[in-house]
Amino acid sequence: MIKQPSNANRPKAVNSGLVVQELENETLIYSLESHKATCLNAFSARVWRLCDGTRTVDDVTQELGLDDSGADTVALTLKKLARADLVTGFTGNAPPSGHTRRAVIHGALAVTAAIPIVTTMTIPTAVQATSGCGGEGARCGTGYAPCCNGLICRGRFTRRCRRPGDD
């Protein structure tokens, strides 16, 4: 377990400038400033929501109902959230010395059956997204530009970008 000093890190979730969409088993977060989209699995989303700037790693671990060995998994999750610019105030090292990331994840499987998953990708702006893509009715498929957002490539003989549901 990671031992935090008495003045331990107290991570705080970034909430401003974000669009958050809760789904069944994941949370999608889009940053309006950086144009990055991040997908959190249920475990990582729970950790993110508990980061209110008053809780330490140990506090979050206890709130999640994990034993002391779960603190390593929480710390790894916080490190990933910090890299994704979704928490501030966390400067802890994860995994702790003597533990590899693989060992922490293996411990997470054994103890909680939850592996922290935080996936981030940069999303192009509207102008970037429309350049180089095929609009409605444009030819698509092998050798052609991909369809613009909201359109799908369909057709039996001549594939064209169409709205979903249009046949």
BASEPA-113235 format. One record per atom (N, C-alpha, C, O): z, x, y negated; atom name. Coordinates in Angstrom, 1 decimal, always signed. Atoms other than C-alpha are relative to their C-alpha. Layout:
REM BASEPA-113235
PT     up   east  north name
PT      Z      X      Y   CA
...
END
This chain:
REM BASEPA-113235
PT     up   east  north name
PT   +0.0   +0.8   +1.2    N
PT   +0.0   +0.0   +0.0   CA
PT   +0.0   +0.9   -1.2    C
PT   +0.6   +2.0   -1.2    O
PT   +0.1   -0.8   +1.2    N
PT   -0.7   +1.2   -3.5   CA
PT   +1.3   -0.3   -0.8    C
PT   +1.7   -1.4   -1.0    O
PT   -1.2   +0.1   +0.8    N
PT   +2.5   +1.9   -5.4   CA
PT   -0.3   +0.1   -1.5    C
PT   -0.8   +1.1   -1.9    O
PT   +0.3   +0.0   +1.4    N
PT   +2.3   +1.0   -9.0   CA
PT   +1.3   +0.4   -0.8    C
PT   +2.4   +0.0   -0.4    O
PT   -1.2   -0.3   +0.7    N
PT   +4.7   +2.4  -11.6   CA
PT   +0.5   -1.2   -0.7    C
PT   -0.2   -2.2   -0.7    O
PT   -0.6   +1.2   +0.6    N
PT   +7.0   +0.1  -13.5   CA
PT   -0.8   -0.6   -1.1    C
PT   -0.8   -1.8   -1.4    O
PT   +0.9   +0.5   +1.1    N
PT   +4.5   -0.1  -16.4   CA
PT   -1.4   -0.1   +0.6    C
PT   -2.4   +0.3   +0.0    O
PT   +1.3   +0.1   -0.7    N
PT   +1.7   -0.9  -13.9   CA
PT   -1.1   -0.7   -0.8    C
PT   -0.8   -1.4   -1.7    O
PT   +1.2   +0.7   +0.6    N
PT   -1.8   -2.1  -14.8   CA
PT   +0.2   -1.5   +0.1    C
PT   +0.7   -2.0   +1.1    O
PT   +0.0   +1.4   -0.1    N
PT   -2.0   -5.7  -15.6   CA
PT   -1.4   -0.5   -0.4    C
PT   -1.7   -0.8   -1.6    O
PT   +1.4   +0.4   +0.3    N
PT   -5.7   -6.7  -15.3   CA
PT   -0.1   -1.4   -0.6    C
PT   +0.7   -2.3   -0.2    O
PT   +0.2   +1.3   +0.6    N
PT   -7.0   -9.5  -17.4   CA
PT   -1.5   -0.3   +0.2    C
PT   -2.4   +0.5   -0.1    O
PT   +1.4   +0.5   -0.2    N
PT  -10.1  -11.5  -16.6   CA
PT   -0.7   -0.1   -1.3    C
PT   -0.1   -0.7   -2.2    O
PT   +0.8   +0.2   +1.2    N
PT  -12.9  -11.4  -19.1   CA
PT   -0.5   -1.5   +0.1    C
PT   -1.1   -1.8   +1.1    O
PT   +0.5   +1.4   +0.0    N
PT  -13.7  -15.1  -20.0   CA
PT   -0.9   -0.3   -1.1    C
PT   -1.6   -1.4   -1.0    O
PT   +0.9   +0.4   +1.1    N
PT  -15.6  -15.0  -23.2   CA
PT   -1.4   +0.5   +0.2    C
PT   -1.6   +1.6   +0.8    O
PT   +1.4   -0.4   -0.2    N
PT  -19.4  -14.9  -23.3   CA
PT   -0.5   -0.1   +1.4    C
PT   -1.5   +0.5   +1.7    O
PT   +0.5   +0.2   -1.4    N
PT  -19.7  -16.0  -19.7   CA
PT   -0.3   -1.5   +0.3    C
PT   +0.2   -2.4   -0.3    O
PT   +0.3   +1.3   -0.5    N
PT  -21.3  -18.9  -18.0   CA
PT   +0.5   +0.0   +1.5    C
PT   +0.0   +0.9   +2.3    O
PT   -0.6   +0.0   -1.3    N
PT  -19.3  -19.7  -14.8   CA
PT   -0.4   -1.2   +0.8    C
PT   -0.2   -2.3   +0.3    O
PT   +0.4   +1.2   -0.8    N
PT  -20.6  -21.9  -12.0   CA
PT   +0.7   +0.2   +1.4    C
PT   +0.5   +1.1   +2.1    O
PT   -0.8   +0.0   -1.2    N
PT  -18.3  -22.7   -9.1   CA
PT   -0.9   -0.7   +1.1    C
PT   -1.4   -1.8   +0.9    O
PT   +0.7   +0.6   -1.1    N
PT  -20.1  -23.3   -5.8   CA
PT   +1.0   -0.1   +1.2    C
PT   +2.2   +0.2   +1.0    O
PT   -0.9   +0.3   -1.1    N
PT  -18.7  -24.2   -2.4   CA
PT   +0.8   +1.3   +0.5    C
PT   +2.0   +1.2   +0.6    O
PT   -0.7   -1.2   -0.5    N
PT  -17.9  -20.6   -1.2   CA
PT   -0.2   +1.2   -0.8    C
PT   +0.1   +2.3   -0.4    O
PT   +0.2   -1.1   +0.9    N
PT  -18.8  -18.5   -4.2   CA
PT   +0.1   -0.4   -1.4    C
PT   -0.1   -1.6   -1.7    O
PT   +0.0   +0.2   +1.4    N
PT  -18.6  -18.2   -7.9   CA
PT   -1.0   +0.8   -0.6    C
PT   -1.1   +2.0   -0.4    O
PT   +1.1   -0.7   +0.7    N
PT  -21.6  -17.3  -10.0   CA
PT   +0.4   +0.2   -1.5    C
PT   +0.9   -0.8   -2.1    O
PT   -0.4   -0.3   +1.4    N
PT  -20.9  -15.6  -13.4   CA
PT   -1.1   +0.7   -0.7    C
PT   -1.6   +1.7   -0.2    O
PT   +1.1   -0.6   +0.8    N
PT  -23.5  -14.9  -16.0   CA
PT   +0.5   +0.4   -1.3    C
PT   +1.1   -0.4   -2.1    O
PT   -0.4   -0.5   +1.3    N
PT  -22.8  -12.7  -19.0   CA
PT   -1.1   -0.2   -1.0    C
PT   -2.2   +0.3   -0.8    O
PT   +1.0   +0.3   +1.0    N
PT  -24.6  -13.9  -22.1   CA
PT   -0.3   +1.3   -0.8    C
PT   -1.4   +1.4   -1.5    O
PT   +0.2   -1.2   +0.8    N
PT  -24.2  -10.4  -23.7   CA
PT   -0.9   +1.0   +0.8    C
PT   -1.9   +1.5   +0.3    O
PT   +0.7   -1.0   -0.8    N
PT  -25.4   -8.1  -20.9   CA
PT   -1.1   -0.5   +0.9    C
PT   -1.8   +0.3   +1.4    O
PT   +1.0   +0.6   -0.8    N
PT  -27.6  -10.5  -19.1   CA
PT   +0.2   +0.4   +1.5    C
PT   -0.8   +0.6   +2.2    O
PT   -0.3   -0.4   -1.4    N
PT  -25.9   -9.6  -15.8   CA
PT   +0.6   -1.3   +0.7    C
PT   +1.4   -2.0   +0.1    O
PT   -0.5   +1.1   -0.8    N
PT  -25.3  -12.2  -13.1   CA
PT   +0.8   +0.7   +1.1    C
PT   +0.4   +1.6   +1.8    O
PT   -0.9   -0.5   -1.0    N
PT  -22.4  -11.6  -10.7   CA
PT   +0.4   -1.1   +0.9    C
PT   +0.7   -2.2   +0.5    O
PT   -0.4   +1.0   -1.0    N
PT  -21.7  -13.4   -7.5   CA
PT   +1.3   +0.5   +0.7    C
PT   +1.4   +1.6   +1.2    O
PT   -1.3   -0.4   -0.6    N
PT  -18.1  -13.4   -6.2   CA
PT   +0.2   -0.9   +1.2    C
PT   +0.0   -2.1   +1.2    O
PT   -0.4   +0.9   -1.2    N
PT  -17.1  -14.6   -2.7   CA
PT   +1.3   -0.6   -0.4    C
PT   +2.0   -0.3   -1.4    O
PT   -1.2   +0.8   +0.3    N
PT  -14.1  -16.9   -2.5   CA
PT   +1.2   +0.9   -0.2    C
PT   +2.0   +0.6   -1.1    O
PT   -1.1   -0.9   +0.2    N
PT  -11.6  -14.1   -2.1   CA
PT   +0.0   +0.7   -1.4    C
PT   +1.0   +0.7   -2.1    O
PT   +0.2   -0.7   +1.3    N
PT  -12.9  -12.1   -5.1   CA
PT   +0.2   -0.9   -1.2    C
PT   +0.8   -0.6   -2.2    O
PT   -0.2   +0.9   +1.1    N
PT  -13.0  -15.2   -7.2   CA
PT   +1.5   -0.4   -0.2    C
PT   +1.9   -0.6   -1.3    O
PT   -1.4   +0.3   +0.1    N
PT   -9.4  -16.0   -6.4   CA
PT   +0.8   +1.1   -0.7    C
PT   +1.6   +0.9   -1.6    O
PT   -0.6   -1.1   +0.6    N
PT   -8.4  -12.5   -7.4   CA
PT   -0.3   +0.0   -1.5    C
PT   +0.6   +0.2   -2.4    O
PT   +0.4   +0.0   +1.4    N
PT  -10.4  -12.8  -10.7   CA
PT   +0.8   -1.0   -0.8    C
PT   +1.2   -0.8   -1.9    O
PT   -0.7   +1.1   +0.7    N
PT   -8.8  -16.1  -11.6   CA
PT   +1.5   +0.3   -0.2    C
PT   +2.1   -0.2   -1.1    O
PT   -1.4   -0.4   +0.2    N
PT   -5.3  -14.6  -11.1   CA
PT   +0.3   +1.1   -1.0    C
PT   +1.4   +1.3   -1.3    O
PT   -0.2   -1.1   +1.0    N
PT   -5.9  -11.8  -13.6   CA
PT   +0.1   -0.6   -1.4    C
PT   -0.8   -0.9   -2.1    O
PT   -0.3   +0.6   +1.3    N
PT   -4.2  -13.2  -16.6   CA
PT   +0.6   +1.0   -1.0    C
PT   +1.0   +0.6   -2.1    O
PT   -0.6   -1.0   +0.9    N
PT   -2.9   -9.9  -18.1   CA
PT   +1.5   +0.1   +0.1    C
PT   +2.1   +1.0   -0.5    O
PT   -1.4   -0.1   -0.2    N
PT   +0.6  -10.5  -16.9   CA
PT   +0.4   +0.5   +1.4    C
PT   +1.5   +1.0   +1.6    O
PT   -0.3   -0.3   -1.4    N
PT   +0.3   -9.9  -13.2   CA
PT   -0.5   +1.5   +0.4    C
PT   -1.5   +1.9   -0.1    O
PT   +0.4   -1.3   -0.6    N
PT   +0.2   -6.5  -11.4   CA
PT   -0.7   -0.2   +1.3    C
PT   -0.9   -1.3   +1.7    O
PT   +0.7   +0.1   -1.3    N
PT   -1.7   -5.7   -8.2   CA
PT   +1.0   -0.6   +1.0    C
PT   +0.6   -1.5   +1.8    O
PT   -1.0   +0.6   -0.9    N
PT   +1.5   -6.5   -6.3   CA
PT   +0.2   -1.5   -0.2    C
PT   +0.4   -2.2   +0.7    O
PT   -0.1   +1.4   +0.3    N
PT   +1.9   -9.8   -8.1   CA
PT   -1.1   -0.8   +0.5    C
PT   -1.0   -1.9   +1.1    O
PT   +1.2   +0.7   -0.5    N
PT   -1.7  -10.8   -7.3   CA
PT   +0.1   -0.1   +1.5    C
PT   -0.3   -1.1   +2.1    O
PT   -0.1   +0.0   -1.5    N
PT   -1.1   -9.8   -3.7   CA
PT   +0.9   -1.1   +0.5    C
PT   +0.6   -1.8   +1.4    O
PT   -1.0   +1.0   -0.4    N
PT   +2.0  -12.0   -3.5   CA
PT   -0.6   -1.4   -0.2    C
PT   -0.3   -2.3   +0.6    O
PT   +0.6   +1.3   +0.3    N
PT   +0.2  -14.9   -5.2   CA
PT   -1.0   -0.5   +1.0    C
PT   -1.1   -1.7   +1.3    O
PT   +1.0   +0.3   -1.0    N
PT   -2.5  -14.7   -2.6   CA
PT   +0.6   -0.2   +1.4    C
PT   -0.1   -0.6   +2.3    O
PT   -0.7   +0.2   -1.3    N
PT   +0.1  -14.9   +0.2   CA
PT   -0.3   +1.2   +1.0    C
PT   -0.1   +1.0   +2.2    O
PT   +0.3   -1.1   -0.8    N
PT   -0.8  -11.4   +1.5   CA
PT   +1.3   +0.8   +0.2    C
PT   +2.1   +0.8   -0.7    O
PT   -1.1   -0.9   -0.1    N
PT   +1.6   -8.9   +2.9   CA
PT   -0.3   +1.3   -0.7    C
PT   -1.3   +1.4   -1.4    O
PT   +0.2   -1.3   +0.8    N
PT   +2.0   -5.3   +1.5   CA
PT   -1.3   +0.7   +0.3    C
PT   -1.9   +1.3   -0.6    O
PT   +1.3   -0.7   -0.4    N
PT   -1.1   -4.1   +3.4   CA
PT   -1.2   -0.6   -0.8    C
PT   -2.2   +0.0   -0.9    O
PT   +1.1   +0.7   +0.7    N
PT   -3.2   -6.6   +1.4   CA
PT   -0.2   +0.5   -1.4    C
PT   -1.2   +0.2   -2.0    O
PT   +0.1   -0.6   +1.4    N
PT   -2.5   -4.7   -1.9   CA
PT   -1.2   +0.9   -0.1    C
PT   -1.8   +1.0   -1.1    O
PT   +1.1   -0.9   +0.0    N
PT   -5.2   -2.2   -0.9   CA
PT   -1.3   -0.8   -0.2    C
PT   -2.2   -0.4   -1.0    O
PT   +1.2   +0.8   +0.1    N
PT   -7.8   -5.0   -0.6   CA
PT   +0.0   -0.6   -1.4    C
PT   -1.1   -0.7   -2.0    O
PT   +0.0   +0.5   +1.3    N
PT   -6.7   -6.5   -3.9   CA
PT   -0.4   +1.1   -1.0    C
PT   -1.2   +0.8   -1.9    O
PT   +0.4   -1.1   +0.9    N
PT   -7.0   -3.1   -5.6   CA
PT   -1.5   +0.3   +0.1    C
PT   -2.1   +0.6   -0.9    O
PT   +1.5   -0.2   -0.1    N
PT  -10.5   -2.6   -4.2   CA
PT   -0.8   -1.1   -0.7    C
PT   -1.8   -0.8   -1.3    O
PT   +0.7   +1.1   +0.7    N
PT  -11.5   -6.0   -5.4   CA
PT   +0.1   +0.2   -1.5    C
PT   -0.9   -0.1   -2.2    O
PT   -0.1   -0.2   +1.4    N
PT  -10.1   -5.3   -8.9   CA
PT   -0.9   +1.2   -0.5    C
PT   -1.4   +1.1   -1.6    O
PT   +0.9   -1.1   +0.4    N
PT  -12.0   -2.0   -9.0   CA
PT   -1.5   -0.5   -0.1    C
PT   -2.2   -0.1   -1.0    O
PT   +1.3   +0.6   +0.1    N
PT  -15.2   -3.9   -8.2   CA
PT   -0.2   -0.9   -1.1    C
PT   -1.3   -0.9   -1.8    O
PT   +0.1   +0.9   +1.2    N
PT  -14.5   -6.5  -10.8   CA
PT   +0.0   +0.8   -1.3    C
PT   -0.7   +0.3   -2.2    O
PT   +0.0   -0.8   +1.2    N
PT  -13.8   -3.8  -13.4   CA
PT   -1.4   +0.6   -0.2    C
PT   -1.9   +0.7   -1.3    O
PT   +1.4   -0.5   +0.1    N
PT  -17.2   -2.2  -12.6   CA
PT   -1.0   -1.0   -0.4    C
PT   -1.9   -0.7   -1.1    O
PT   +0.9   +1.1   +0.4    N
PT  -18.8   -5.6  -13.1   CA
PT   +0.3   -0.5   -1.4    C
PT   -0.3   -1.5   -1.8    O
PT   -0.4   +0.4   +1.4    N
PT  -17.1   -5.8  -16.5   CA
PT   +0.6   -1.4   +0.0    C
PT   +0.4   -2.2   -1.0    O
PT   -0.6   +1.3   +0.0    N
PT  -15.2   -8.9  -15.4   CA
PT   +1.5   +0.0   -0.1    C
PT   +2.2   -1.0   -0.3    O
PT   -1.4   -0.2   +0.3    N
PT  -11.7   -7.5  -15.8   CA
PT   +0.2   +1.2   -0.9    C
PT   -0.6   +2.2   -0.8    O
PT   -0.4   -1.2   +0.8    N
PT  -10.1   -5.2  -18.3   CA
PT   +1.5   +0.3   +0.3    C
PT   +2.2   -0.5   +0.9    O
PT   -1.3   -0.4   -0.2    N
PT   -6.9   -3.3  -18.1   CA
PT   +0.4   +0.5   +1.4    C
PT   +1.5   +0.7   +1.7    O
PT   -0.2   -0.5   -1.4    N
PT   -7.3   -2.1  -14.5   CA
PT   -0.5   +1.4   +0.0    C
PT   -1.8   +1.6   -0.1    O
PT   +0.4   -1.4   -0.1    N
PT   -7.4   +1.7  -14.2   CA
PT   +0.4   +0.6   +1.3    C
PT   +0.4   +1.8   +1.5    O
PT   -0.5   -0.5   -1.2    N
PT   -6.1   +2.0  -10.7   CA
PT   -1.1   +0.6   +0.9    C
PT   -2.3   +0.3   +0.7    O
PT   +0.9   -0.6   -1.0    N
PT   -7.7   +4.1   -8.0   CA
PT   -0.1   -0.8   +1.2    C
PT   +1.0   -1.1   +1.8    O
PT   +0.2   +0.7   -1.3    N
PT   -9.1   +2.2   -5.1   CA
PT   -1.2   +0.5   +0.7    C
PT   -2.2   +0.7   +0.0    O
PT   -1.2   +0.1   -0.8    N
PT   -9.1   +2.9   -2.3   CA
PT   +1.0   +1.1   -0.3    C
PT   +0.6   +2.2   -0.8    O
PT   -1.0   -1.0   +0.3    N
PT   -5.9   +4.9   -2.6   CA
PT   -0.2   +1.2   +0.9    C
PT   -0.9   +1.2   +1.9    O
PT   +0.2   -1.3   -0.8    N
PT   -5.7   +8.5   -1.4   CA
PT   +0.5   -0.2   +1.4    C
PT   +1.5   -0.8   +1.6    O
PT   -0.3   +0.2   -1.4    N
PT   -5.7   +8.7   +2.3   CA
PT   -0.6   -1.2   +0.7    C
PT   -0.6   -1.3   +1.9    O
PT   +0.6   +1.1   -0.5    N
PT   -7.5   +5.5   +2.7   CA
PT   -1.5   +0.0   -0.4    C
PT   -1.8   +0.1   -1.6    O
PT   +1.4   +0.2   +0.3    N
PT  -11.3   +5.1   +2.9   CA
PT   -0.3   -1.4   -0.3    C
PT   +0.5   -2.3   +0.1    O
PT   +0.4   +1.4   +0.2    N
PT  -13.1   +2.0   +1.7   CA
PT   -0.2   -0.7   +1.3    C
PT   +0.2   -1.9   +1.4    O
PT   +0.2   +0.7   -1.3    N
PT  -14.0   +1.3   +5.3   CA
PT   +1.3   -0.4   +0.6    C
PT   +1.4   -1.4   +1.2    O
PT   -1.3   +0.3   -0.5    N
PT  -10.3   +1.5   +6.3   CA
PT   +0.6   -1.2   -0.7    C
PT   +1.2   -2.1   -0.1    O
PT   -0.6   +1.1   +0.8    N
PT   -9.3   -0.9   +3.5   CA
PT   -0.7   -1.3   +0.5    C
PT   +0.0   -2.3   +0.7    O
PT   +0.8   +1.2   -0.4    N
PT  -12.1   -3.4   +4.5   CA
PT   +0.4   -0.4   +1.4    C
PT   +0.6   -1.5   +1.7    O
PT   -0.4   +0.3   -1.4    N
PT  -11.1   -3.1   +8.2   CA
PT   +1.4   -0.6   +0.0    C
PT   +1.6   -1.6   +0.7    O
PT   -1.3   +0.6   +0.1    N
PT   -7.5   -3.8   +7.2   CA
PT   -0.1   -1.4   -0.6    C
PT   +0.7   -2.3   -0.2    O
PT   +0.2   +1.3   +0.5    N
PT   -8.7   -6.8   +5.2   CA
PT   -0.5   -1.0   +1.1    C
PT   +0.0   -2.1   +1.1    O
PT   +0.5   +0.8   -1.1    N
PT  -10.5   -8.1   +8.2   CA
PT   +1.2   -0.4   +1.0    C
PT   +1.3   -1.5   +1.4    O
PT   -1.1   +0.2   -0.9    N
PT   -7.4   -7.6  +10.4   CA
PT   +1.1   -0.9   -0.6    C
PT   +1.7   -1.7   +0.1    O
PT   -1.2   +0.7   +0.6    N
PT   -4.9   -9.0   +7.9   CA
PT   -0.4   -1.4   -0.6    C
PT   +0.3   -2.4   -0.3    O
PT   +0.3   +1.3   +0.8    N
PT   -6.7  -11.7   +5.8   CA
PT   -1.3   -0.6   +0.4    C
PT   -1.6   -1.7   -0.1    O
PT   +1.4   +0.5   -0.3    N
PT  -10.2  -12.1   +7.2   CA
PT   -0.8   -0.3   -1.2    C
PT   -1.6   -1.1   -1.3    O
PT   +0.7   +0.1   +1.3    N
PT  -11.4  -11.7   +3.6   CA
PT   -0.4   +1.4   -0.5    C
PT   +0.5   +2.2   -0.7    O
PT   +0.5   -1.2   +0.6    N
PT  -13.6   -8.9   +2.4   CA
PT   -0.4   -0.3   -1.4    C
PT   -1.1   -1.2   -1.6    O
PT   +0.4   +0.3   +1.4    N
PT  -14.0   -8.6   -1.3   CA
PT   -1.5   +0.3   -0.2    C
PT   -1.9   +1.4   +0.1    O
PT   +1.4   -0.2   +0.2    N
PT  -17.6   -9.1   -2.2   CA
PT   -0.3   -0.4   -1.5    C
PT   +0.0   -1.5   -2.0    O
PT   +0.4   +0.1   +1.4    N
PT  -18.8   -8.6   -5.8   CA
PT   -1.4   +0.6   -0.2    C
PT   -1.5   +1.8   -0.1    O
PT   +1.4   -0.5   +0.1    N
PT  -22.5   -8.4   -6.3   CA
PT   -0.5   -0.3   -1.4    C
PT   -0.5   -1.5   -1.9    O
PT   +0.4   +0.2   +1.3    N
PT  -24.0   -7.9   -9.7   CA
PT   -1.5   +0.5   -0.1    C
PT   -1.9   +1.5   +0.5    O
PT   +1.3   -0.4   +0.3    N
PT  -27.6   -7.8  -10.9   CA
PT   -0.4   -0.4   -1.4    C
PT   +0.2   -1.3   -2.0    O
PT   +0.4   +0.3   +1.4    N
PT  -29.3   -7.7  -14.3   CA
PT   -1.1   -1.0   +0.1    C
PT   -2.1   -0.9   +0.9    O
PT   +0.9   +1.1   +0.1    N
PT  -31.2  -10.8  -15.1   CA
PT   -0.9   +0.2   -1.3    C
PT   -0.4   +0.5   -2.3    O
PT   +0.8   -0.2   +1.1    N
PT  -34.2  -10.5  -17.4   CA
PT   +0.2   -1.2   -1.0    C
PT   +0.5   -2.3   -0.7    O
PT   +0.0   +1.1   +1.0    N
PT  -34.2  -12.4  -20.7   CA
PT   -1.1   -0.9   +0.1    C
PT   -2.0   -0.6   +0.9    O
PT   +1.1   +1.0   -0.1    N
PT  -36.5  -15.4  -21.2   CA
PT   -1.3   +0.6   -0.3    C
PT   -2.3   +0.4   +0.5    O
PT   +1.3   -0.7   +0.3    N
PT  -39.2  -13.2  -22.8   CA
PT   -0.4   +0.9   +1.2    C
PT   -1.6   +0.9   +1.6    O
PT   +0.4   -0.9   -1.1    N
PT  -39.0  -10.6  -20.0   CA
PT   -0.4   -0.8   +1.2    C
PT   -1.3   -0.4   +1.9    O
PT   +0.2   +0.8   -1.2    N
PT  -38.9  -13.3  -17.3   CA
PT   -1.4   -0.6   +0.0    C
PT   -2.0   -0.8   +1.1    O
PT   +1.3   +0.7   +0.0    N
PT  -42.1  -15.0  -18.5   CA
PT   -1.2   +1.0   +0.0    C
PT   -2.3   +0.6   +0.3    O
PT   +1.2   -0.9   +0.0    N
PT  -44.2  -11.8  -18.9   CA
PT   -0.2   +0.5   +1.4    C
PT   +0.7   +0.9   +2.2    O
PT   +0.3   -0.5   -1.3    N
PT  -46.0  -10.8  -15.7   CA
PT   +0.2   -1.0   +1.1    C
PT   +0.2   -0.7   +2.3    O
PT   -0.1   +1.0   -1.0    N
PT  -45.4  -14.1  -13.9   CA
PT   -1.0   -1.1   -0.1    C
PT   -1.5   -1.3   -1.2    O
PT   +1.0   +1.0   +0.1    N
PT  -47.7  -16.9  -13.0   CA
PT   +0.6   -1.3   -0.4    C
PT   +1.6   -1.8   +0.2    O
PT   -0.4   +1.3   +0.4    N
PT  -47.3  -20.2  -14.8   CA
PT   -0.5   -1.1   +1.0    C
PT   -1.1   -0.8   +2.0    O
PT   +0.4   +1.2   -0.9    N
PT  -47.9  -23.7  -13.3   CA
PT   -1.5   +0.0   +0.2    C
PT   -2.2   +0.0   -0.8    O
PT   +1.4   +0.0   -0.3    N
PT  -51.2  -23.7  -11.5   CA
PT   -0.6   +1.3   +0.2    C
PT   -1.8   +1.4   +0.7    O
PT   +0.5   -1.4   -0.2    N
PT  -51.6  -19.9  -11.4   CA
PT   -0.1   +0.3   +1.4    C
PT   +0.7   -0.1   +2.2    O
PT   +0.0   -0.5   -1.4    N
PT  -52.7  -18.3   -8.2   CA
PT   +1.1   +0.9   +0.3    C
PT   +1.6   +1.6   -0.6    O
PT   -1.2   -0.7   -0.4    N
PT  -49.9  -16.7   -6.3   CA
PT   -0.2   +0.5   +1.4    C
PT   -1.1   +0.2   +2.1    O
PT   +0.1   -0.5   -1.3    N
PT  -49.2  -14.9   -3.1   CA
PT   -0.3   +1.5   +0.0    C
PT   -0.2   +2.1   -1.1    O
PT   +0.3   -1.4   -0.1    N
PT  -50.3  -11.5   -1.9   CA
PT   -1.1   +0.4   -1.0    C
PT   -2.2   -0.2   -1.0    O
PT   +1.0   -0.5   +0.9    N
PT  -52.1   -9.6   -4.6   CA
PT   +0.1   -0.7   -1.4    C
PT   -0.6   -0.3   -2.3    O
PT   -0.1   +0.8   +1.2    N
PT  -51.0  -12.0   -7.4   CA
PT   +1.4   +0.2   -0.5    C
PT   +2.3   +0.5   +0.2    O
PT   -1.3   -0.1   +0.6    N
PT  -48.1  -12.0   -9.8   CA
PT   +0.9   -1.1   +0.6    C
PT   +0.4   -2.2   +1.0    O
PT   -0.9   +1.1   -0.5    N
PT  -45.0  -14.0   -8.7   CA
PT   +0.0   -1.1   -0.9    C
PT   -0.3   -1.0   -2.1    O
PT   -0.2   +1.2   +0.9    N
PT  -44.4  -17.5  -10.0   CA
PT   +1.1   +0.2   -0.9    C
PT   +2.1   +0.9   -0.6    O
PT   -1.0   +0.0   +1.0    N
PT  -42.4  -17.9  -13.1   CA
PT   +1.2   -0.8   +0.5    C
PT   +1.1   -1.5   +1.5    O
PT   -1.2   +0.7   -0.3    N
PT  -38.8  -19.2  -12.9   CA
PT   -0.2   -1.5   +0.1    C
PT   -0.9   -2.1   -0.8    O
PT   +0.1   +1.5   -0.2    N
PT  -38.6  -22.8  -11.6   CA
PT   -1.2   -0.4   +0.7    C
PT   -1.4   -1.6   +1.0    O
PT   +1.2   +0.3   -0.8    N
PT  -41.9  -22.6   -9.8   CA
PT   +0.0   +0.7   +1.3    C
PT   +0.6   +1.7   +1.5    O
PT   +0.1   -0.6   -1.3    N
PT  -42.7  -21.9   -6.2   CA
PT   -1.5   +0.1   +0.4    C
PT   -2.3   -0.6   -0.1    O
PT   +1.4   -0.3   -0.4    N
PT  -45.8  -20.5   -4.5   CA
PT   -0.3   -0.9   +1.2    C
PT   +0.3   -0.7   +2.3    O
PT   +0.3   +1.0   -1.1    N
PT  -47.3  -23.3   -2.3   CA
PT   -1.5   -0.2   +0.1    C
PT   -2.3   +0.0   -0.9    O
PT   +1.4   +0.4   -0.2    N
PT  -50.6  -24.3   -0.9   CA
PT   -0.5   +0.5   +1.4    C
PT   -0.1   +1.6   +1.8    O
PT   +0.4   -0.4   -1.3    N
PT  -52.4  -24.2   +2.4   CA
PT   -1.2   +1.0   +0.0    C
PT   -1.1   +2.0   +0.7    O
PT   +1.1   -0.9   +0.0    N
PT  -55.7  -22.5   +1.5   CA
PT   +0.0   +0.8   -1.3    C
PT   -0.3   +2.0   -1.2    O
PT   -0.1   -0.7   +1.3    N
PT  -55.3  -21.6   -2.2   CA
PT   +1.4   -0.2   -0.5    C
PT   +1.8   -1.3   -0.9    O
PT   -1.4   +0.1   +0.4    N
PT  -51.8  -20.8   -3.1   CA
PT   +0.1   +0.1   -1.5    C
PT   -0.4   +0.9   -2.1    O
PT   -0.2   +0.1   +1.5    N
PT  -50.7  -21.8   -6.6   CA
PT   +1.5   -0.2   -0.3    C
PT   +2.2   -0.7   +0.5    O
PT   -1.4   +0.2   +0.5    N
PT  -47.5  -21.8   -8.6   CA
PT   +0.2   -1.5   -0.3    C
PT   -0.6   -2.1   -1.1    O
PT   -0.2   +1.5   +0.2    N
PT  -46.1  -25.4   -8.5   CA
PT   +1.5   -0.2   -0.2    C
PT   +2.3   +0.6   +0.2    O
PT   -1.3   +0.4   +0.1    N
PT  -43.0  -27.2   -9.3   CA
PT   +0.5   -0.5   +1.4    C
PT   -0.2   -1.0   +2.1    O
PT   -0.5   +0.4   -1.2    N
PT  -40.7  -27.8   -6.4   CA
PT   -0.1   -1.6   +0.2    C
PT   +0.2   -2.3   -0.7    O
PT   +0.2   +1.4   -0.3    N
PT  -41.5  -31.2   -4.8   CA
PT   -1.4   -0.5   -0.3    C
PT   -1.8   -1.5   +0.3    O
PT   +1.4   +0.3   +0.2    N
PT  -45.1  -31.2   -6.1   CA
PT   -0.8   +0.5   +1.2    C
PT   -0.7   +1.7   +1.5    O
PT   +0.8   -0.5   -1.2    N
PT  -47.5  -31.0   -3.1   CA
PT   -1.4   -0.1   -0.3    C
PT   -2.2   +0.2   +0.6    O
END
